[in-house]
């Protein structure tokens, strides 16, 4: 008897584990909060929606599981009934809840469950950020959740591929309700830039930042380069000055060794130079203009006509004549 009870308990535990493992394969795959021209329900209405995907290779029925957009269910003090009261249950009477391997299921949010089995009352405010979660049928186990940023019209927040951890905002033309997610679209870089930065603020800030950063790098480069060149120039001058001093010292030492000592002028030479200077000063024989030698004739009795036998007037005139001969002519 004890063996039978033990086997039943083990079988129940194994079934529970398998069931829990199957629930973990159900993931929130894509969310659209502001539906303007995207997917329509069977009544032609544009409602927010959430897409679930089965990432396993086996079939799993999501009936009885819960969808909620109320973050207060995370309060651990809440009981299971209190938490379930803030959730929207996925009805049982729908064949599409039986999700086969890699299948997708669309559930409409912010709707009236009376409109259909896939319509849930989970509230959504279009264009505002929200949190959405998938709970197991016990209302306790959190299967999956995601914080959705504020989205523009017809844009979705989706995994880059089914079941991947990384999420991205998808433009309206790349939204994929009910099929596998993909992000890459045929869009040029310019078109994507216009879409992501319609007013050009981002590219302006980026461009100005690059310009100022380059100017800062140029300032730093030329500042340090100028200091480096100045230092090298001073060092070069110091080396040249030291070399000249060494050369002069070597020349002086060579002259001393060869006995070629500089001769000091004698006193007689100084006296001759001084006497010549005084003689020129007394005779007033000096240049009056730069580049011209001025000759002042000396008048004596030989200038008188009786001694020369020439014209007395000419002699007198010659006694008062000053001749200026350019330095470049022969006298």
Steps between C-alpha positions, in 0.01 A plus 500: 500500500777737590671425171187588306461832686866580437465425128189716472674789678800469271275490193310808621824686567633408157176615334508827692864555403422426135201732510705781657777447247246519218357828634850651510525449124216747443644849449365848445639565154361834376283783637320783319334767717385769251314327219390747236527314170645165602320174577118502514285269708202312363287812548738730306624677813866597556590382849830465687628144489761266641655205318594176676733242348575139586881469486501122552453219249200358683137610526376694799157640587505845658135492612458597862818712502478870584599827331533816708619858455461583870844517663346481848474121460872488577418578863598182689244572770213440259326166518439298186129598478589868548760475226268313264236770546741746335568275201325395181461127445553333164169317441468126461250492217744589221680250280773749412630490858640157412839626383711261297878528464619845393142624470381856579183622668355854492300624800316833481536732800290783641193320363183328616521122553142478375630577148691173482727254673815686390377835638636594842410794721866574601515881484746677267558873452613560141829688460605450863747254654356194670588168659343174386536152649397141437410293810444129532153364572561499877528880498832477687774396259623780274574346160619809310482880517632806321502878549379662180620856423275771361431406139388706204203416285513146357849434641562188705746386764628155403777251548754520219421132435247264651596420859819713502581709807571819304209732415468786254244754379371403157365756251149462367614333178697235696229395748429125470182394685445125497830411326869480590671822596758667284659844531690553177301681231583654165566851626787734418708656773372846407139386525564338836675814624203711394267261676699484824596870506233692304602844634874449461586575863700183547712540186557868584626423850713216367652717224575791735649259750732354236605849383577626850679179588720531190574865581594400854734233365661754264544747788665236717720381213627844397544611862724208588665501157587871537645444846697203371643696204586798722686270736685333214594842355639616834695177538641541147605860571662394826692223322615739223611759759689233690666381180607857408645551844687173472629599153618839627666332793678254270617784269631698798679193635654434157628860477645477847673174409635653176623815682268722296402738778311817414730807507391807698556840326802689637486846659672651196225368270232650723687835497526500116125433459412776746737744329352432158150554635599832659672612173184427298288683752728806498520516119124450478556227243203279528218387277193720488278257313482126503671343199680832391855608579521874566832669413559846647798670323747688717564865394863617505708774340558282201143574401598864438524597133851643525642159580287301261516734201144411426172667544483651849121487497510134412737441788279692737199312381687174540587596857131504587392189306397176671504188285292194582607183327283188524677215662460288192716736274881506464669811630 
